[in-house]
């Protein structure tokens, strides 16, 4: 685990303790954690963060909101490939 990951994990844990579950700042931290893990090649570790960010953003803003669509764009593309049958 590098310094960036440690910092983001600490920040996310702090926000989870102090903010409501549907707080946009918390969702941003969740998404940031997922994106960092993707950049590090830790795709399996990133996936739960990415899906959580989409779920909460949908609840906050709806399906057609730009924030929701952006978060959906961060979802792992290999999952979409599995549903093409």
Biopython code that builds the backbone (N, CA, C, O; Angstrom):
import numpy as np
from Bio.PDB.StructureBuilder import StructureBuilder

atoms = [
    (1, "UNK", "N", (0.855, -1.174, 0.000)),
    (1, "UNK", "CA", (0.000, 0.000, 0.000)),
    (1, "UNK", "C", (0.899, 1.235, 0.000)),
    (1, "UNK", "O", (1.777, 1.377, 0.851)),
    (2, "UNK", "N", (0.669, 2.124, -0.966)),
    (2, "UNK", "CA", (1.512, 3.319, -1.024)),
    (2, "UNK", "C", (0.895, 4.456, -0.203)),
    (2, "UNK", "O", (-0.195, 4.318, 0.352)),
    (3, "UNK", "N", (1.608, 5.573, -0.139)),
    (3, "UNK", "CA", (1.187, 6.699, 0.701)),
    (3, "UNK", "C", (-0.159, 7.267, 0.263)),
    (3, "UNK", "O", (-0.979, 7.629, 1.107)),
    (4, "UNK", "N", (-0.396, 7.350, -1.046)),
    (4, "UNK", "CA", (-1.679, 7.869, -1.526)),
    (4, "UNK", "C", (-2.840, 6.998, -1.070)),
    (4, "UNK", "O", (-3.873, 7.505, -0.632)),
    (5, "UNK", "N", (-2.667, 5.699, -1.174)),
    (5, "UNK", "CA", (-3.730, 4.787, -0.760)),
    (5, "UNK", "C", (-3.977, 4.886, 0.743)),
    (5, "UNK", "O", (-5.126, 4.894, 1.186)),
    (6, "UNK", "N", (-2.914, 4.961, 1.520)),
    (6, "UNK", "CA", (-3.062, 5.093, 2.976)),
    (6, "UNK", "C", (-3.817, 6.377, 3.311)),
    (6, "UNK", "O", (-4.735, 6.369, 4.130)),
    (7, "UNK", "N", (-3.426, 7.475, 2.673)),
    (7, "UNK", "CA", (-4.071, 8.764, 2.918)),
    (7, "UNK", "C", (-5.561, 8.704, 2.574)),
    (7, "UNK", "O", (-6.400, 9.132, 3.366)),
    (8, "UNK", "N", (-5.888, 8.170, 1.389)),
    (8, "UNK", "CA", (-7.289, 8.111, 0.981)),
    (8, "UNK", "C", (-8.104, 7.172, 1.861)),
    (8, "UNK", "O", (-9.256, 7.466, 2.179)),
    (9, "UNK", "N", (-7.521, 6.052, 2.254)),
    (9, "UNK", "CA", (-8.247, 5.140, 3.153)),
    (9, "UNK", "C", (-8.534, 5.814, 4.495)),
    (9, "UNK", "O", (-9.626, 5.669, 5.045)),
    (10, "UNK", "N", (-7.562, 6.542, 5.014)),
    (10, "UNK", "CA", (-7.768, 7.267, 6.278)),
    (10, "UNK", "C", (-8.843, 8.340, 6.124)),
    (10, "UNK", "O", (-9.717, 8.473, 6.982)),
    (11, "UNK", "N", (-8.781, 9.099, 5.041)),
    (11, "UNK", "CA", (-9.769, 10.154, 4.800)),
    (11, "UNK", "C", (-11.168, 9.564, 4.639)),
    (11, "UNK", "O", (-12.140, 10.110, 5.161)),
    (12, "UNK", "N", (-11.267, 8.465, 3.928)),
    (12, "UNK", "CA", (-12.561, 7.815, 3.738)),
    (12, "UNK", "C", (-13.115, 7.300, 5.062)),
    (12, "UNK", "O", (-14.300, 7.469, 5.349)),
    (13, "UNK", "N", (-12.271, 6.680, 5.862)),
    (13, "UNK", "CA", (-12.713, 6.184, 7.169)),
    (13, "UNK", "C", (-13.204, 7.335, 8.050)),
    (13, "UNK", "O", (-14.208, 7.200, 8.750)),
    (14, "UNK", "N", (-12.503, 8.451, 8.012)),
    (14, "UNK", "CA", (-12.901, 9.617, 8.797)),
    (14, "UNK", "C", (-14.252, 10.156, 8.320)),
    (14, "UNK", "O", (-15.112, 10.498, 9.131)),
    (15, "UNK", "N", (-14.427, 10.226, 7.017)),
    (15, "UNK", "CA", (-15.698, 10.722, 6.477)),
    (15, "UNK", "C", (-16.842, 9.760, 6.783)),
    (15, "UNK", "O", (-17.959, 10.199, 7.056)),
    (16, "UNK", "N", (-16.582, 8.466, 6.742)),
    (16, "UNK", "CA", (-17.636, 7.495, 7.082)),
    (16, "UNK", "C", (-18.074, 7.671, 8.539)),
    (16, "UNK", "O", (-19.248, 7.493, 8.866)),
    (17, "UNK", "N", (-17.127, 8.019, 9.408)),
    (17, "UNK", "CA", (-17.460, 8.214, 10.830)),
    (17, "UNK", "C", (-18.224, 9.506, 11.075)),
    (17, "UNK", "O", (-19.048, 9.572, 11.987)),
    (18, "UNK", "N", (-17.965, 10.531, 10.277)),
    (18, "UNK", "CA", (-18.484, 11.860, 10.606)),
    (18, "UNK", "C", (-19.614, 12.352, 9.705)),
    (18, "UNK", "O", (-20.309, 13.300, 10.070)),
    (19, "UNK", "N", (-19.817, 11.744, 8.549)),
    (19, "UNK", "CA", (-20.833, 12.224, 7.611)),
    (19, "UNK", "C", (-21.964, 11.213, 7.461)),
    (19, "UNK", "O", (-21.788, 10.020, 7.706)),
    (20, "UNK", "N", (-23.110, 11.708, 7.060)),
    (20, "UNK", "CA", (-24.245, 10.841, 6.734)),
    (20, "UNK", "C", (-23.893, 9.991, 5.514)),
    (20, "UNK", "O", (-23.062, 10.390, 4.699)),
    (21, "UNK", "N", (-24.517, 8.829, 5.387)),
    (21, "UNK", "CA", (-24.217, 7.923, 4.277)),
    (21, "UNK", "C", (-24.495, 8.529, 2.907)),
    (21, "UNK", "O", (-23.832, 8.179, 1.931)),
    (22, "UNK", "N", (-25.465, 9.433, 2.823)),
    (22, "UNK", "CA", (-25.816, 10.029, 1.537)),
    (22, "UNK", "C", (-25.201, 11.412, 1.329)),
    (22, "UNK", "O", (-25.715, 12.200, 0.537)),
    (23, "UNK", "N", (-24.135, 11.709, 2.012)),
    (23, "UNK", "CA", (-23.471, 12.998, 1.858)),
    (23, "UNK", "C", (-22.613, 12.981, 0.587)),
    (23, "UNK", "O", (-21.808, 12.068, 0.406)),
    (24, "UNK", "N", (-22.773, 13.976, -0.293)),
    (24, "UNK", "CA", (-21.979, 14.001, -1.529)),
    (24, "UNK", "C", (-20.463, 13.979, -1.297)),
    (24, "UNK", "O", (-19.731, 13.414, -2.109)),
    (25, "UNK", "N", (-19.987, 14.578, -0.216)),
    (25, "UNK", "CA", (-18.543, 14.553, 0.064)),
    (25, "UNK", "C", (-18.071, 13.131, 0.348)),
    (25, "UNK", "O", (-16.975, 12.742, -0.056)),
    (26, "UNK", "N", (-18.894, 12.366, 1.039)),
    (26, "UNK", "CA", (-18.547, 10.967, 1.310)),
    (26, "UNK", "C", (-18.521, 10.175, 0.011)),
    (26, "UNK", "O", (-17.615, 9.372, -0.216)),
    (27, "UNK", "N", (-19.519, 10.403, -0.842)),
    (27, "UNK", "CA", (-19.562, 9.694, -2.126)),
    (27, "UNK", "C", (-18.329, 10.025, -2.961)),
    (27, "UNK", "O", (-17.777, 9.148, -3.626)),
    (28, "UNK", "N", (-17.899, 11.270, -2.932)),
    (28, "UNK", "CA", (-16.694, 11.654, -3.660)),
    (28, "UNK", "C", (-15.471, 10.900, -3.173)),
    (28, "UNK", "O", (-14.641, 10.472, -3.975)),
    (29, "UNK", "N", (-15.356, 10.735, -1.869)),
    (29, "UNK", "CA", (-14.220, 9.994, -1.308)),
    (29, "UNK", "C", (-14.279, 8.518, -1.680)),
    (29, "UNK", "O", (-13.252, 7.897, -1.954)),
    (30, "UNK", "N", (-15.486, 7.961, -1.688)),
    (30, "UNK", "CA", (-15.652, 6.557, -2.083)),
    (30, "UNK", "C", (-15.203, 6.377, -3.531)),
    (30, "UNK", "O", (-14.468, 5.444, -3.854)),
    (31, "UNK", "N", (-15.653, 7.276, -4.388)),
    (31, "UNK", "CA", (-15.281, 7.214, -5.800)),
    (31, "UNK", "C", (-13.776, 7.408, -5.990)),
    (31, "UNK", "O", (-13.150, 6.700, -6.779)),
    (32, "UNK", "N", (-13.202, 8.360, -5.272)),
    (32, "UNK", "CA", (-11.754, 8.603, -5.352)),
    (32, "UNK", "C", (-10.965, 7.354, -4.979)),
    (32, "UNK", "O", (-9.962, 7.032, -5.615)),
    (33, "UNK", "N", (-11.423, 6.652, -3.944)),
    (33, "UNK", "CA", (-10.733, 5.432, -3.511)),
    (33, "UNK", "C", (-10.783, 4.388, -4.622)),
    (33, "UNK", "O", (-9.777, 3.748, -4.927)),
    (34, "UNK", "N", (-11.947, 4.222, -5.218)),
    (34, "UNK", "CA", (-12.072, 3.270, -6.318)),
    (34, "UNK", "C", (-11.183, 3.621, -7.491)),
    (34, "UNK", "O", (-10.547, 2.744, -8.076)),
    (35, "UNK", "N", (-11.133, 4.894, -7.839)),
    (35, "UNK", "CA", (-10.315, 5.318, -8.971)),
    (35, "UNK", "C", (-8.824, 5.136, -8.701)),
    (35, "UNK", "O", (-8.074, 4.750, -9.596)),
    (36, "UNK", "N", (-8.399, 5.410, -7.485)),
    (36, "UNK", "CA", (-6.991, 5.195, -7.138)),
    (36, "UNK", "C", (-6.630, 3.721, -7.282)),
    (36, "UNK", "O", (-5.584, 3.383, -7.835)),
    (37, "UNK", "N", (-7.492, 2.852, -6.786)),
    (37, "UNK", "CA", (-7.218, 1.419, -6.867)),
    (37, "UNK", "C", (-7.182, 0.939, -8.316)),
    (37, "UNK", "O", (-6.373, 0.078, -8.660)),
    (38, "UNK", "N", (-8.045, 1.484, -9.162)),
    (38, "UNK", "CA", (-8.004, 1.143, -10.591)),
    (38, "UNK", "C", (-6.660, 1.551, -11.176)),
    (38, "UNK", "O", (-6.025, 0.769, -11.884)),
    (39, "UNK", "N", (-6.225, 2.771, -10.883)),
    (39, "UNK", "CA", (-4.929, 3.244, -11.410)),
    (39, "UNK", "C", (-3.769, 2.379, -10.924)),
    (39, "UNK", "O", (-2.751, 2.259, -11.605)),
    (40, "UNK", "N", (-3.924, 1.778, -9.748)),
    (40, "UNK", "CA", (-2.882, 0.898, -9.218)),
    (40, "UNK", "C", (-3.008, -0.525, -9.761)),
    (40, "UNK", "O", (-2.181, -1.382, -9.450)),
    (41, "UNK", "N", (-4.028, -0.780, -10.564)),
    (41, "UNK", "CA", (-4.238, -2.113, -11.113)),
    (41, "UNK", "C", (-4.931, -3.070, -10.160)),
    (41, "UNK", "O", (-4.951, -4.276, -10.405)),
    (42, "UNK", "N", (-5.496, -2.559, -9.088)),
    (42, "UNK", "CA", (-6.184, -3.383, -8.085)),
    (42, "UNK", "C", (-7.682, -3.387, -8.394)),
    (42, "UNK", "O", (-8.488, -2.852, -7.633)),
    (43, "UNK", "N", (-8.034, -3.999, -9.519)),
    (43, "UNK", "CA", (-9.392, -3.910, -10.034)),
    (43, "UNK", "C", (-10.419, -4.556, -9.116)),
    (43, "UNK", "O", (-11.492, -3.993, -8.900)),
    (44, "UNK", "N", (-10.110, -5.712, -8.580)),
    (44, "UNK", "CA", (-11.060, -6.384, -7.684)),
    (44, "UNK", "C", (-11.293, -5.571, -6.416)),
    (44, "UNK", "O", (-12.406, -5.542, -5.891)),
    (45, "UNK", "N", (-10.258, -4.918, -5.929)),
    (45, "UNK", "CA", (-10.402, -4.074, -4.736)),
    (45, "UNK", "C", (-11.198, -2.809, -5.047)),
    (45, "UNK", "O", (-11.918, -2.301, -4.188)),
    (46, "UNK", "N", (-11.071, -2.304, -6.261)),
    (46, "UNK", "CA", (-11.739, -1.059, -6.651)),
    (46, "UNK", "C", (-13.234, -1.238, -6.863)),
    (46, "UNK", "O", (-14.016, -0.324, -6.603)),
    (47, "UNK", "N", (-13.625, -2.395, -7.325)),
    (47, "UNK", "CA", (-15.008, -2.621, -7.749)),
    (47, "UNK", "C", (-16.064, -2.288, -6.690)),
    (47, "UNK", "O", (-17.032, -1.602, -7.018)),
    (48, "UNK", "N", (-15.929, -2.734, -5.447)),
    (48, "UNK", "CA", (-16.966, -2.400, -4.457)),
    (48, "UNK", "C", (-17.109, -0.895, -4.224)),
    (48, "UNK", "O", (-18.218, -0.401, -4.016)),
    (49, "UNK", "N", (-16.006, -0.176, -4.259)),
    (49, "UNK", "CA", (-16.058, 1.278, -4.086)),
    (49, "UNK", "C", (-16.806, 1.925, -5.253)),
    (49, "UNK", "O", (-17.618, 2.828, -5.052)),
    (50, "UNK", "N", (-16.531, 1.464, -6.455)),
    (50, "UNK", "CA", (-17.171, 2.040, -7.629)),
    (50, "UNK", "C", (-18.677, 1.794, -7.623)),
    (50, "UNK", "O", (-19.459, 2.696, -7.922)),
    (51, "UNK", "N", (-19.078, 0.576, -7.284)),
    (51, "UNK", "CA", (-20.509, 0.276, -7.249)),
    (51, "UNK", "C", (-21.208, 1.039, -6.127)),
    (51, "UNK", "O", (-22.325, 1.520, -6.315)),
    (52, "UNK", "N", (-20.580, 1.155, -4.983)),
    (52, "UNK", "CA", (-21.175, 1.918, -3.883)),
    (52, "UNK", "C", (-21.367, 3.379, -4.286)),
    (52, "UNK", "O", (-22.407, 3.972, -3.999)),
    (53, "UNK", "N", (-20.378, 3.951, -4.942)),
    (53, "UNK", "CA", (-20.481, 5.350, -5.372)),
    (53, "UNK", "C", (-21.647, 5.542, -6.337)),
    (53, "UNK", "O", (-22.364, 6.539, -6.248)),
    (54, "UNK", "N", (-21.844, 4.609, -7.247)),
    (54, "UNK", "CA", (-22.965, 4.707, -8.190)),
    (54, "UNK", "C", (-24.294, 4.592, -7.451)),
    (54, "UNK", "O", (-25.208, 5.379, -7.697)),
    (55, "UNK", "N", (-24.408, 3.626, -6.556)),
    (55, "UNK", "CA", (-25.669, 3.420, -5.835)),
    (55, "UNK", "C", (-26.077, 4.660, -5.045)),
    (55, "UNK", "O", (-27.230, 5.084, -5.107)),
    (56, "UNK", "N", (-25.145, 5.234, -4.312)),
    (56, "UNK", "CA", (-25.470, 6.400, -3.491)),
    (56, "UNK", "C", (-25.762, 7.609, -4.378)),
    (56, "UNK", "O", (-26.681, 8.376, -4.090)),
    (57, "UNK", "N", (-25.001, 7.787, -5.440)),
    (57, "UNK", "CA", (-25.228, 8.918, -6.337)),
    (57, "UNK", "C", (-26.598, 8.813, -6.996)),
    (57, "UNK", "O", (-27.278, 9.822, -7.179)),
    (58, "UNK", "N", (-27.005, 7.601, -7.353)),
    (58, "UNK", "CA", (-28.353, 7.405, -7.909)),
    (58, "UNK", "C", (-29.424, 7.825, -6.912)),
    (58, "UNK", "O", (-30.390, 8.497, -7.274)),
    (59, "UNK", "N", (-29.248, 7.428, -5.658)),
    (59, "UNK", "CA", (-30.225, 7.808, -4.628)),
    (59, "UNK", "C", (-30.293, 9.324, -4.464)),
    (59, "UNK", "O", (-31.372, 9.896, -4.307)),
    (60, "UNK", "N", (-29.134, 9.961, -4.502)),
    (60, "UNK", "CA", (-29.082, 11.407, -4.293)),
    (60, "UNK", "C", (-29.629, 12.206, -5.475)),
    (60, "UNK", "O", (-30.383, 13.160, -5.285)),
    (61, "UNK", "N", (-29.255, 11.820, -6.683)),
    (61, "UNK", "CA", (-29.495, 12.671, -7.845)),
    (61, "UNK", "C", (-30.364, 12.053, -8.936)),
    (61, "UNK", "O", (-30.789, 12.762, -9.848)),
    (62, "UNK", "N", (-30.636, 10.765, -8.869)),
    (62, "UNK", "CA", (-31.411, 10.106, -9.916)),
    (62, "UNK", "C", (-30.526, 9.531, -11.012)),
    (62, "UNK", "O", (-29.320, 9.774, -11.055)),
    (63, "UNK", "N", (-31.152, 8.766, -11.892)),
    (63, "UNK", "CA", (-30.415, 8.048, -12.936)),
    (63, "UNK", "C", (-29.884, 8.936, -14.053)),
    (63, "UNK", "O", (-28.857, 8.624, -14.655)),
    (64, "UNK", "N", (-30.569, 10.032, -14.335)),
    (64, "UNK", "CA", (-30.204, 10.851, -15.494)),
    (64, "UNK", "C", (-29.300, 12.030, -15.160)),
    (64, "UNK", "O", (-29.029, 12.863, -16.025)),
    (65, "UNK", "N", (-28.842, 12.111, -13.948)),
    (65, "UNK", "CA", (-27.990, 13.211, -13.523)),
    (65, "UNK", "C", (-26.563, 13.010, -14.030)),
    (65, "UNK", "O", (-26.092, 11.877, -14.137)),
    (66, "UNK", "N", (-25.882, 14.101, -14.339)),
    (66, "UNK", "CA", (-24.505, 14.025, -14.845)),
    (66, "UNK", "C", (-23.569, 13.338, -13.854)),
    (66, "UNK", "O", (-22.676, 12.595, -14.262)),
    (67, "UNK", "N", (-23.762, 13.575, -12.562)),
    (67, "UNK", "CA", (-22.912, 12.917, -11.557)),
    (67, "UNK", "C", (-23.095, 11.405, -11.592)),
    (67, "UNK", "O", (-22.125, 10.651, -11.513)),
    (68, "UNK", "N", (-24.343, 10.970, -11.710)),
    (68, "UNK", "CA", (-24.626, 9.535, -11.771)),
    (68, "UNK", "C", (-24.003, 8.927, -13.016)),
    (68, "UNK", "O", (-23.363, 7.877, -12.951)),
    (69, "UNK", "N", (-24.191, 9.587, -14.140)),
    (69, "UNK", "CA", (-23.651, 9.060, -15.394)),
    (69, "UNK", "C", (-22.128, 8.999, -15.365)),
    (69, "UNK", "O", (-21.535, 8.053, -15.884)),
    (70, "UNK", "N", (-21.495, 9.997, -14.765)),
    (70, "UNK", "CA", (-20.030, 9.987, -14.654)),
    (70, "UNK", "C", (-19.572, 8.813, -13.787)),
    (70, "UNK", "O", (-18.618, 8.118, -14.133)),
    (71, "UNK", "N", (-20.247, 8.599, -12.674)),
    (71, "UNK", "CA", (-19.877, 7.478, -11.800)),
    (71, "UNK", "C", (-20.112, 6.140, -12.506)),
    (71, "UNK", "O", (-19.327, 5.204, -12.354)),
    (72, "UNK", "N", (-21.196, 6.061, -13.276)),
    (72, "UNK", "CA", (-21.452, 4.827, -14.025)),
    (72, "UNK", "C", (-20.340, 4.566, -15.036)),
    (72, "UNK", "O", (-20.006, 3.415, -15.314)),
    (73, "UNK", "N", (-19.772, 5.633, -15.582)),
    (73, "UNK", "CA", (-18.655, 5.486, -16.509)),
    (73, "UNK", "C", (-17.407, 4.927, -15.855)),
    (73, "UNK", "O", (-16.504, 4.451, -16.542)),
    (74, "UNK", "N", (-17.349, 4.982, -14.528)),
    (74, "UNK", "CA", (-16.209, 4.430, -13.794)),
    (74, "UNK", "C", (-16.377, 2.953, -13.460)),
    (74, "UNK", "O", (-15.450, 2.321, -12.954)),
    (75, "UNK", "N", (-17.569, 2.395, -13.742)),
    (75, "UNK", "CA", (-17.783, 0.981, -13.430)),
    (75, "UNK", "C", (-16.891, 0.116, -14.308)),
    (75, "UNK", "O", (-16.541, 0.506, -15.421)),
    (76, "UNK", "N", (-16.528, -1.051, -13.810)),
    (76, "UNK", "CA", (-15.613, -1.922, -14.558)),
    (76, "UNK", "C", (-16.236, -2.424, -15.860)),
    (76, "UNK", "O", (-17.289, -3.061, -15.832)),
    (77, "UNK", "N", (-15.606, -2.148, -16.990)),
    (77, "UNK", "CA", (-16.181, -2.543, -18.282)),
    (77, "UNK", "C", (-16.287, -4.047, -18.467)),
    (77, "UNK", "O", (-17.153, -4.508, -19.212)),
    (78, "UNK", "N", (-15.443, -4.820, -17.820)),
    (78, "UNK", "CA", (-15.516, -6.269, -17.988)),
    (78, "UNK", "C", (-16.823, -6.816, -17.427)),
    (78, "UNK", "O", (-17.256, -7.886, -17.857)),
    (79, "UNK", "N", (-17.457, -6.145, -16.506)),
    (79, "UNK", "CA", (-18.749, -6.581, -15.977)),
    (79, "UNK", "C", (-19.836, -6.435, -17.032)),
    (79, "UNK", "O", (-20.751, -7.256, -17.095)),
    (80, "UNK", "N", (-19.745, -5.402, -17.856)),
    (80, "UNK", "CA", (-20.722, -5.227, -18.920)),
    (80, "UNK", "C", (-20.564, -6.327, -19.956)),
    (80, "UNK", "O", (-21.556, -6.821, -20.491)),
    (81, "UNK", "N", (-19.325, -6.717, -20.247)),
    (81, "UNK", "CA", (-19.068, -7.769, -21.226)),
    (81, "UNK", "C", (-19.692, -9.086, -20.801)),
    (81, "UNK", "O", (-20.102, -9.870, -21.658)),
    (82, "UNK", "N", (-19.775, -9.352, -19.510)),
    (82, "UNK", "CA", (-20.327, -10.610, -19.020)),
    (82, "UNK", "C", (-21.832, -10.691, -19.225)),
    (82, "UNK", "O", (-22.399, -11.783, -19.193)),
    (83, "UNK", "N", (-22.487, -9.558, -19.435)),
    (83, "UNK", "CA", (-23.941, -9.539, -19.570)),
    (83, "UNK", "C", (-24.396, -9.399, -21.020)),
    (83, "UNK", "O", (-25.538, -9.012, -21.268)),
    (84, "UNK", "N", (-23.545, -9.700, -21.960)),
    (84, "UNK", "CA", (-23.893, -9.529, -23.366)),
    (84, "UNK", "C", (-24.596, -10.738, -23.967)),
    (84, "UNK", "O", (-24.968, -10.700, -25.140)),
    (85, "UNK", "N", (-24.788, -11.792, -23.214)),
    (85, "UNK", "CA", (-25.415, -13.014, -23.750)),
    (85, "UNK", "C", (-26.819, -12.779, -24.240)),
    (85, "UNK", "O", (-27.471, -13.709, -24.715)),
]
sb = StructureBuilder()
sb.init_structure("model")
sb.init_model(0)
sb.init_chain("A")
sb.init_seg("    ")
for serial, (resi, resn, name, xyz) in enumerate(atoms, 1):
    if name == "N":
        sb.init_residue(resn, " ", resi, " ")
    sb.init_atom(name, np.array(xyz, "f"), 0.0, 1.0, " ", f" {name:<3s}", serial, name[0])
structure = sb.get_structure()
